[in-house]
Amino acid sequence: MENIITQSIQTRNPYELKLGKEEKISELISKSMENIVIIGSGCAGLTAAIYAARASLNPLLICGPSPGGLITTTGVVENFPGFPKGVEGFDLVTQMQAQAERFGARVEFGNVEAVDLSLKPFEVKLEGGKTIKAASVIVATGASHRHLGLESETQLEKKGVTYCATCDGALPVFRNQPLVVVGGGDSACEEALHLTHFGSVVYLIHRRDTLRASSIMADRVLNNPKIKPVWDSVVTEILDVAQNKVTGVKLKNVKTGAVSELSCAGVFIAIGHIPNTKLFEGQLEMDEAGYILRKNGTTATSIPGVFVAGDCTDSRYRQAITAAGLGCQAALDAGRWMGENC
Ligand code: NAP
């Protein structure tokens, strides 16, 4: 394996050609240290893996708790270039993984329990006790669904409260029943449209009176006769914990203060995301919301040798294509950094 890698480095890796680092990478491998560990298997991590593998950097990608990332929980992705008829989120990441593996990326299923970025080499600890040493790390841990923060929400999760219409919308319990979607962004609109195939009516509860969603999604929602927007309203409680199932929601109008109840069999919460960056708290610089900061328009973080890509660093765009773009940049930055420092 060492020979193959060294050989391909000599022919294909511009950083190695320039700096003649093939012996050093061989040394790293002989010390059981990885060149690049990519944490996360969404569009960002998988694109980083494709680029790092094609640069003969022999990356190891750790999948994490949700292989494929959040995009696997959406239905058809209509805006990823190259798929004029759309592509299922799951199919998109499956193809990305096959592409990365074709060029030699290794994919390991496992959860990262802790990282120590103060050490050289860096240490990545997996659940179960395995520790991986890495010359460089690409953080691509994505983001998770934001919760309303209600006690009843937690108590009724998976008993009618869900964060994924694509995953759960077709369940028998929701068929021909009134359903509630909370949120006003593209995700909420997508969820509401999907649920029109199953529910008798879909109430879209939004805390303002205009949707945040893109106009194409907003138009589809507002023109769908099965979707009833409920403006200026927040959910204050999900009913009914005593019955251990969803029977309705309590609402408050934020403008008038009026309180009301709405019967429904399911509550689909789509109010945005929070970055999955707890592992890196106290180690990497982050903004107030927990997004990892990038330096000087690159994917470099506050620790040299650690790079970041995707929804865990991007609070603004959060698209599959922008995550993939950052994944590409992170692999190029990591390869350059290794060429100069390893
Ligand atoms: P988002 O754009 O941040 O929208 C979150 C929505 O939830 C907002 O309407 C927000 O209200 C509301 N909200 C937030 N916290 C709330 C709370 N505690 N209680 C009640 N409502 C709350 O998130 P997103 O819809 O998940 O979209 C994220 C990104 O992915 C966006 O860039 C979006 O364009 C993209 N996306 C694209 C597609 C697509 O192209 N097919 C599909 C899904 C998502 P306010 O409006 O008042 O802030």
Boltz pocket constraint, residues with backbone or C-beta under 6 A from the ligand:
constraints:
  - pocket:
      binder: B
      contacts: [[A, 76], [A, 77], [A, 78], [A, 79], [A, 146], [A, 147], [A, 148], [A, 182], [A, 183], [A, 184], [A, 185], [A, 186], [A, 187], [A, 188], [A, 190], [A, 205], [A, 207], [A, 208], [A, 210], [A, 211], [A, 212], [A, 214], [A, 233], [A, 234], [A, 270], [A, 271], [A, 272], [A, 273], [A, 316], [A, 317], [A, 318], [A, 319]]
      max_distance: 6.0
